[in-house]
Amino acid sequence: MPDGFDRPSLQEDAPSEVGAEARSLPRYPADWPGPGPIDLVQHDPPHASSTTEWWYLKAHIELVDGRRQSLFAAFFRVLKGRDERTGELQYAHSLTWALSDVARKRYLTQSLVDRDAPRLGIEKLDRGEGSRDPLIRRAMREVCVRGRVPQPDRLFERAPFVATSRLELEFDDNLLRKTDDGRYRLHLHCPRQHVDVELEFTPRKPAVRHGDDGVVKGTQGEDMFYYFVPRCDVRGTIATEGVPVSIARGGGWYDHEFGRHPEGEASIQKGKRDDLAWNWCGLQLEDGSEISAYRIVDLSSEEILGARILVVDSDGTRHDVAGRFEPRNLWQSARSFNEYPTRWILEIPSRGIELCLEASFDDQEFVTVISKPAFWEGRVEVSGTLGGRPAVGTGYVERSGFASIDDLEGFFAAVGRRVRESVAECCPREPSFTQARDLIASAEREDWMVGVDVDRFARTLLHPIREITDRGGKSWRSYAALACCDIVGGDSRRFVQWLAMPELMHVGSLIVDDVQDGSTVRRGGPAAHEIYGQAHAINAGTAAYFIGQKLLDAKQLSADSRLRIYDLYFEALRAGHAGQALDIEGFDDVLDDAIARGDADALEQRILAIHRLKTAAPAASLARMGAVAGGGSDAQIDGIGAYFEGLGLAFQIIDDVLNLRGFSRGLKATGEDIMHGKVTLPVAKAFGRLAPTRRGWLLAELRAKPQQTERVAACIAEIEGCGALDACVEQAYALVEDAWRHFDPLVADSFPKIILRAFGWYVLERHY
């Protein structure tokens, strides 16, 4: 079985037979198709009986310049209620479409939503739908109450037009219209990504009913009618760089689905079920046949709610068959950090069909908060056998719901896994000669490798680094560099290699700090110097800073931007080392004065300076690097850096508080700082609040480094009792909220911005 297929995130996809099951047909509205062929003239237009309806087109094309591209477009309308004054039905509309450029491996998307989406979003949150993470929900509500939606979703600029007696949809500058002679004309426009599409679909086969004679179950349990035209000729033009390019050849597919919940309009308040997930594919083979398959799963019960495989022969004959439709390998997004299969197996024994569906390229993830917060829908290349003969073709696969990460803990755990993979790619435990050469020197300096024992190099320099990185850690620094690129309107997919860089910088400092501080434990295991010795640990920790530099190469950026990023990288290292120097030296010169006078301001400033230099400044520099790479303005770059500086300071302050109030999951012993005699910010604030005799007592206890539980507890009670811990929490909140108020108006609302907003609260309210 291919690597990753048996992981828990895919358990719901355990092999099972799908298709060809029978069930009793429900009674459905009179405006649904009756027996016999589908009358497209009658049933393509909107259906008044439907609470949910969508029109979907996809095309695989080759341009006259030889480039291969695919696209899909889905127009939706969903009943949202009735006008209180007139009683007329009111609908919410949305549009999602994407263009896959195979040669360039580019996936361009657009998501437009109803202007009433902010209000509907609040109602959805009030019903308990959407993300289950309370902080993400809070951040989403903050956006919605201001009448906004997070990008990449965008509100319609004007009310969509939907004709009632014919198929004619106009959603801003995007149109779908049925001509009198039966062709579908599609126009898509995205000025933000400089894309214009003009296509005409001419059906070459009659419409085919899906499901049970056309009836399927929708994602809210509603009854839906589903038909499709499996093959169309496609002609027209596509412009991705301002110049329209004609299509040399193309094949298309048209879907239409409409229906309603058995409870009718009462179902509007039920919302979309969040426990459902599905796979769907539509394949066009070169022998003139098509295959459509879907599988809907209730994740809470693992029940298959609906599954079907249809084969349409070259003459249009429909066959309802049984078979397997299974995912195989996994790919992880570096934006949502969801995992998706990018290869599927489709087997239909009764037809002698064995097909492999391979993604034309992995990153065809559609990020949209509508779908919590992303789904995968992309072009696949089809190969295998059909009746013992070779079979090839092209298709689309959609996968939604299975891999969604629904809370911040899960999100940053997924980030951490991807960061560790990135570090392993950069610093392999068993490097090849070329990998070692590129870490030590370069292709131009290969002579420097003469006499180098690659195994010894790996064991003495790479293994200490991997020893610490492989244990996991807080990966928010790595996420910051990529997220800040997206937040200012850039594309972090161009800088995925940066994921390892913040971790290498951080781990390098941890390895060296442990030697300097005499720490014996790091991330739940022995410190690196306990395993490899101090000399190797110091050398490896220092080398980690310079290995990170190898990842900064970004030739797609201007020389000025690259220079600015290099300056920020070394700015972070300088600040971190200055902070460590001050931390090692301590603050005895101001400590006695704080005890004598009860004025701890100078002591607090010294402690905050160390936190700022060791944690906040590097985090701020990394965030600014991402914003520079994303093409942010000077104001955005400064604002995002200031936010991460406040966040980094708050992180360390809350860390000091949790050390005395207790970490969840027993991550650290409560009062560990007291046992080490460490003067932290809560202690400094206590010195400024306690009476002289109690200040002297607390200092004496700290200098004794008590190990007895009762003595440690007494120190904590003294600090808690004078309000020092609450004051620290208030200060941390003020740092984050003040920085956010400055940063918030500088950038548009977006998915990564929501994550950062929620993460700010997570830092303040965490318990680990």
Long-range contacts (C-beta under 8 A, 24 or more apart in sequence): 2-328, 2-329, 2-343, 3-329, 4-329, 4-330, 4-339, 5-327, 5-328, 5-329, 5-330, 7-330, 9-330, 9-339, 9-402, 9-403, 10-327, 10-330, 10-341, 10-402, 11-302, 12-277, 12-297, 12-299, 12-302, 12-402, 13-279, 13-297, 13-326, 13-327, 13-402, 15-324, 15-326, 16-304, 16-324, 17-322, 17-323, 17-324, 18-293, 18-295, 18-304, 18-307, 18-308, 18-309, 18-322, 18-323, 18-324, 18-325, 19-293, 19-307, 19-308, 19-309, 19-310, 19-320, 19-321, 19-322, 19-323, 20-309, 20-320, 20-321, 20-322, 21-307, 22-212, 23-212, 25-212, 25-213, 25-215, 26-215, 26-223, 26-262, 28-215, 28-223, 28-225, 28-259, 29-260, 32-214, 32-225, 33-209, 33-214, 33-225, 33-227, 37-206, 37-207, 38-206, 38-207, 38-208, 38-209, 38-214, 38-227, 40-178, 40-182, 40-203, 40-207, 40-229, 41-182, 43-227, 43-256, 44-166, 44-167, 44-178, 44-256, 45-163, 45-164, 45-165, 45-166, 45-167, 45-178, 46-77, 46-162, 46-163, 46-164, 46-167, 46-258, 47-258, 48-89, 48-164, 49-260, 50-79, 50-258, 50-259, 50-260, 51-78, 51-79, 51-222, 51-259, 51-260, 51-261, 51-264, 51-265, 51-267, 51-268, 52-76, 52-77, 52-78, 52-79, 52-218, 52-220, 52-222, 52-224, 52-257, 52-258, 52-259, 52-260, 53-77, 53-78, 53-257, 53-258, 53-259, 54-255, 54-256, 54-257, 54-258, 55-167, 55-169, 55-176, 55-254, 55-255, 55-256, 56-254, 56-255, 56-256, 56-257, 57-176, 57-184, 57-186, 57-199, 57-201, 57-252, 57-253, 57-254, 57-255, 58-252, 58-253, 58-282, 58-396, 59-199, 59-201, 59-232, 59-234, 59-250, 59-251, 59-252, 59-253, 60-250, 60-251, 60-252, 60-284, 60-379, 60-394, 61-234, 61-238, 61-247, 61-248, 61-249, 61-250, 61-251, 62-247, 62-248, 62-249, 62-250, 63-238, 63-245, 63-246, 63-247, 63-248, 64-245, 64-246, 64-247, 64-248, 65-245, 67-101, 67-102, 67-103, 67-245, 68-102, 68-103, 68-360, 69-99, 69-100, 69-101, 69-102, 69-238, 70-99, 70-100, 70-102, 70-360, 70-378, 70-379, 70-394, 70-396, 71-97, 71-98, 71-99, 71-100, 71-188, 71-197, 71-238, 72-97, 72-98, 72-377, 72-396, 73-97, 73-174, 73-176, 73-186, 73-188, 75-169, 75-171, 75-174, 75-176, 77-160, 77-162, 79-265, 79-268, 80-114, 80-116, 80-120, 80-268, 81-265, 81-268, 82-265, 91-162, 92-116, 92-117, 92-120, 93-156, 93-160, 93-162, 93-171, 94-370, 95-171, 95-174, 96-366, 96-368, 96-370, 97-174, 97-188, 98-364, 98-366, 98-377, 98-378, 99-195, 99-197, 99-238, 99-240, 100-360, 100-361, 100-364, 100-378, 100-379, 101-240, 102-360, 102-361, 102-379, 105-361, 105-363, 107-361, 107-363, 107-364, 107-365, 107-366, 107-378, 108-190, 108-193, 108-195, 108-240, 109-152, 109-366, 109-367, 109-368, 110-152, 110-154, 110-188, 110-190, 110-192, 110-193, 110-195, 111-152, 111-153, 111-154, 111-366, 111-368, 111-370, 112-153, 112-154, 112-155, 112-156, 112-171, 112-172, 112-174, 113-149, 113-153, 113-154, 113-155, 113-156, 113-370, 114-155, 114-156, 114-160, 115-155, 115-156, 115-159, 117-149, 117-153, 117-155, 118-143, 118-144, 118-145, 118-146, 118-147, 118-148, 118-149, 119-144, 121-149, 124-271, 127-269, 127-271, 129-271, 129-272, 129-274, 130-274, 130-372, 131-372, 131-406, 131-407, 132-274, 132-406, 132-407, 133-406, 133-407, 133-408, 133-758, 135-408, 135-758, 135-759, 135-761, 135-762, 135-765, 136-407, 136-408, 136-754, 136-755, 136-758, 138-758, 138-761, 139-754, 139-755, 139-757, 139-758, 139-761, 140-369, 140-754, 142-757, 143-749, 143-754, 148-749, 149-369, 149-749, 150-369, 150-749, 150-750, 150-751, 150-753, 150-754, 151-748, 151-749, 151-750, 151-751, 152-367, 152-368, 152-750, 152-751, 153-368, 153-369, 153-370, 184-232, 184-254, 194-239, 194-240, 194-241, 194-242, 195-238, 195-239, 195-240, 196-237, 196-238, 196-239, 196-244, 197-236, 197-237, 197-238, 197-239, 198-236, 198-237, 198-238, 198-244, 199-234, 199-235, 199-236, 199-238, 199-247, 199-250, 199-252, 200-234, 200-235, 200-236, 201-232, 201-233, 201-234, 201-252, 201-254, 202-232, 202-233, 202-234, 202-235, 203-229, 203-231, 203-232, 203-254, 204-231, 204-232, 204-233, 205-229, 205-230, 205-231, 205-312, 205-316, 206-316, 208-310, 208-312, 208-316, 208-318, 209-318, 210-292, 210-294, 210-308, 210-310, 211-306, 211-308, 216-257, 216-294, 216-306, 216-308, 217-296, 217-305, 217-306, 218-257, 218-259, 219-272, 219-273, 219-276, 219-278, 219-296, 220-261, 220-267, 220-270, 220-271, 220-272, 220-273, 221-261, 221-273, 221-305, 222-259, 222-260, 222-261, 222-262, 222-267, 223-259, 223-260, 223-261, 223-262, 224-257, 224-258, 224-259, 225-257, 225-258, 225-259, 226-255, 226-256, 226-257, 227-255, 227-256, 227-257, 228-253, 228-254, 228-255, 228-256, 228-282, 228-292, 229-253, 229-254, 230-282, 230-284, 230-290, 230-292, 230-312, 231-284, 231-288, 231-290, 251-284, 251-394, 253-282, 253-284, 253-290, 253-396, 255-282, 274-372, 275-299, 275-300, 276-305, 276-401, 277-399, 277-400, 277-401, 277-402, 278-398, 278-399, 278-400, 278-401, 279-325, 279-327, 279-344, 279-397, 279-398, 279-399, 279-402, 280-397, 280-398, 280-399, 281-325, 281-344, 281-346, 281-357, 281-380, 281-395, 281-396, 281-397, 281-398, 282-395, 282-396, 283-346, 283-355, 283-357, 283-380, 283-382, 283-393, 283-394, 283-395, 284-393, 284-394, 284-395, 285-382, 285-386, 285-391, 285-392, 285-393, 286-391, 286-392, 286-393, 287-314, 287-386, 287-391, 288-313, 288-314, 289-313, 289-314, 289-386, 291-346, 291-348, 291-353, 291-355, 291-395, 293-323, 293-325, 293-346, 295-325, 297-401, 297-402, 299-401, 299-402, 309-346, 309-348, 311-348, 311-351, 311-353, 319-351, 321-348, 321-350, 321-351, 322-348, 322-349, 322-350, 323-347, 323-348, 323-349, 323-350, 323-353, 327-399, 331-359, 331-362, 331-363, 332-414, 332-417, 332-418, 332-421, 333-363, 333-365, 333-374, 334-418, 334-482, 334-492, 334-493, 334-496, 334-499, 335-365, 335-367, 335-374, 335-482, 335-486, 335-492, 335-493, 335-751, 335-752, 336-365, 336-367, 336-373, 336-374, 336-405, 336-751, 337-405, 337-411, 337-414, 337-415, 337-418, 338-365, 338-374, 338-376, 338-403, 338-404, 338-405, 338-414, 339-403, 339-414, 340-365, 340-376, 340-399, 340-403, 341-399, 342-376, 344-380, 344-397, 351-386, 351-387, 352-385, 352-386, 352-387, 352-388, 353-384, 353-385, 353-386, 353-387, 353-391, 354-384, 354-385, 355-382, 355-383, 355-384, 355-385, 355-386, 355-391, 356-382, 356-383, 356-384, 357-381, 357-382, 357-395, 357-397, 358-382, 358-383, 359-397, 363-493, 367-751, 369-751, 369-754, 371-400, 371-401, 372-404, 372-406, 373-404, 373-751, 374-404, 375-399, 375-400, 375-401, 376-400, 408-755, 408-758, 408-759, 408-762, 411-755, 412-474, 412-475, 412-476, 412-479, 412-759, 415-475, 415-476, 415-478, 415-479, 416-472, 416-473, 416-474, 416-475, 418-499, 419-469, 419-475, 419-478, 419-499, 419-500, 419-503, 420-469, 420-470, 420-472, 420-503, 422-478, 422-496, 422-497, 422-499, 422-500, 422-503, 423-465, 423-466, 423-469, 423-470, 423-500, 423-503, 423-504, 424-466, 424-470, 425-500, 426-497, 426-500, 426-504, 426-547, 426-550, 426-551, 427-462, 427-465, 427-466, 427-469, 427-500, 427-504, 427-547, 428-458, 428-462, 429-458, 429-462, 429-463, 429-466, 430-455, 430-458, 431-457, 431-458, 431-462, 438-550, 439-547, 439-550, 460-532, 460-536, 460-539, 460-540, 461-536, 461-539, 461-540, 461-543, 462-540, 463-532, 463-540, 464-511, 464-528, 464-531, 464-532, 464-536, 464-537, 464-540, 464-541, 465-504, 465-507, 465-508, 465-511, 465-540, 465-541, 465-543, 465-544, 465-547, 467-525, 467-528, 467-531, 467-532, 468-507, 468-510, 468-511, 468-522, 468-523, 468-528, 469-503, 469-504, 469-507, 471-522, 471-523, 471-524, 471-525, 472-523, 473-503, 473-506, 473-507, 473-523, 475-503, 476-619, 476-759, 477-502, 477-503, 477-505, 477-506, 477-618, 477-619, 477-622, 478-502, 478-503, 479-755, 480-619, 480-622, 480-623, 480-626, 480-644, 481-622, 481-623, 481-625, 481-626, 482-626, 483-626, 483-752, 483-755, 483-756, 484-622, 484-623, 484-624, 484-625, 484-626, 484-627, 484-630, 484-632, 484-640, 484-644, 484-752, 485-626, 485-627, 485-629, 485-630, 486-630, 486-750, 486-751, 486-752, 487-626, 487-627, 487-630, 487-632, 487-636, 487-640, 487-747, 487-750, 487-752, 487-753, 487-756, 488-627, 488-630, 488-631, 488-632, 488-633, 488-636, 488-637, 488-640, 488-747, 489-630, 489-631, 489-632, 489-747, 489-748, 490-626, 490-629, 490-630, 490-631, 490-632, 491-630, 492-626, 492-630, 494-554, 494-556, 494-629, 495-554, 495-626, 495-629, 497-551, 498-551, 498-552, 498-625, 498-626, 498-629, 500-548, 500-551, 501-548, 501-551, 501-552, 502-548, 502-618, 502-622, 504-544, 504-545, 504-547, 504-548, 504-551, 505-544, 505-545, 505-548, 505-572, 505-573, 505-576, 505-618, 505-622, 506-618, 507-541, 507-544, 508-540, 508-541, 508-542, 508-543, 508-544, 508-545, 508-548, 509-541, 509-576, 509-580, 509-614, 510-541, 511-537, 511-538, 511-540, 511-541, 511-544, 512-537, 512-538, 512-541, 512-542, 512-580, 513-580, 515-541, 516-580, 516-584, 517-584, 545-573, 554-629, 557-629, 561-628, 561-629, 564-628, 565-625, 565-628, 565-629, 568-621, 568-622, 568-624, 568-625, 568-628, 569-621, 569-625, 571-617, 571-621, 572-617, 572-618, 572-621, 572-622, 573-618, 575-612, 575-613, 575-614, 575-617, 575-618, 575-621, 576-613, 576-614, 576-617, 576-618, 578-613, 579-609, 579-610, 579-611, 579-612, 579-613, 579-614, 579-615, 579-617, 580-614, 582-606, 582-609, 582-610, 582-613, 583-610, 583-614, 586-679, 587-679, 591-679, 591-699, 594-684, 594-687, 594-688, 594-695, 595-687, 595-695, 595-696, 595-699, 598-687, 598-688, 598-690, 598-692, 598-695, 599-688, 600-684, 600-685, 600-687, 600-688, 601-688, 603-679, 603-684, 603-687, 604-681, 604-684, 604-685, 604-688, 607-679, 607-680, 607-681, 607-684, 608-649, 608-681, 611-648, 611-649, 611-652, 611-653, 611-681, 612-645, 612-648, 612-649, 614-652, 615-648, 615-649, 615-651, 615-652, 616-644, 616-645, 616-646, 616-647, 616-648, 616-649, 616-652, 617-645, 617-648, 618-648, 619-644, 619-645, 619-647, 619-648, 620-644, 620-645, 620-648, 632-747, 633-746, 635-746, 636-746, 636-747, 639-742, 639-743, 639-746, 639-747, 640-743, 640-746, 640-747, 642-739, 642-742, 642-743, 643-739, 643-740, 643-742, 643-743, 643-756, 643-760, 645-739, 646-735, 646-736, 646-738, 646-739, 646-740, 647-735, 647-736, 647-739, 647-759, 647-760, 647-763, 649-732, 649-735, 650-732, 650-733, 650-735, 650-736, 650-760, 650-763, 650-764, 651-763, 653-681, 653-728, 653-729, 653-731, 653-732, 653-735, 654-728, 654-729, 654-732, 654-763, 654-764, 654-766, 656-680, 656-681, 656-682, 656-728, 657-682, 657-725, 657-728, 657-729, 657-732, 658-766, 658-767, 658-768, 660-716, 660-719, 660-720, 660-725, 661-716, 661-720, 661-725, 663-767, 663-768, 664-767, 664-768, 665-768, 667-768, 670-712, 670-716, 671-712, 671-713, 671-715, 671-716, 674-701, 674-702, 674-706, 674-712, 674-715, 674-716, 675-705, 675-706, 675-707, 675-712, 676-705, 677-702, 677-703, 677-704, 677-705, 678-702, 681-728, 682-719, 682-724, 682-725, 682-728, 683-719, 683-724, 685-724, 685-727, 685-728, 686-718, 686-719, 686-722, 686-724, 689-722, 689-723, 689-724, 690-718, 690-722, 694-718, 729-764, 732-763, 732-764, 733-764, 736-760, 736-761, 736-763, 736-764
